[in-house]
Amino acid sequence: MTSLQAVREALGVANDPATAEVAGADNSSDAADVIDLLAESHPSIAKLVTLGERQTTTCNVCKTDASQQSTITHIVADVAAPKQLTLLGALGAMCDSEIHGDESNPIHECQQCGQRNASTRRIHPDAPWPELILVVLRRYSYDFATLSLKKVMHRVAFPSTLDVPVLCRTTHEEAPPKYTLVGAVVHTGPEASSGAYSFERRPEQLKELGLDDTQTPRDSLCPGSATPYVLVYSRAPVGGAVAAAAAGEKSQGNGDVQQRTSGSPPDAGGDSAKSRCCGCELM
């Protein structure tokens, strides 16, 4: 399966002929690039996956915040450098504050002070919250010996329910939703520039690939060369179909994504003992 086919299945548009070919996408395209291309060419897909991204810069002198808002089609969680063994750890590192310039090289133009000052900066997801949140696990690091990208193969634990807004301490007035795992776009192959893609929704296979609500760090390798690359989370109440399946309930089958993208809530799927995984203690 190509990256385009896998992403179309993940978004629930595999049977839509309008998405069968996308300008700029070919058999070697990266799945994250395909997401952007689909969103650019199909407004309905853009609406389905586009979320806000807020950059907050704090002046180190007067402590005044300056914010800029933009939009993104997916969240990128770097699990390669530094090595991250859990999704919530990677998201916590992504949303953490960083030094932006220093006294010898001030970058931030502070409107309150009327001059450039050293500052700290945070970049994090924010409203508007879409129907689907796509989390790309960046698994590639640059190998200076071969002058090429190297794929890292370690297991990354990811939860069945996700509170990205809580984790990232967003301040928007809109009540942030919770998201339930639908499945994962999986890349199979040892190289970043080759291999095949698939979309996996079966709970037992997802567990082998890293589905773990305890978020227990385990420094082990993914099975074979198959690694989750794009995690697909859908707006859903706690105890939704995928969370229930992760807790041992029967999977909802191939209609899962199509049901979610049509705007219908997932079936409760019986008793689900899984509590939502907030991760805010990491911050």
Summary of the structure (lengths in Angstrom):
residues: 283
radius of gyration: 19.5
end to end distance: 38.1
largest distance: 60.9
contacts: 932
relative contact order: 0.17
helix: 23%
strand: 32%
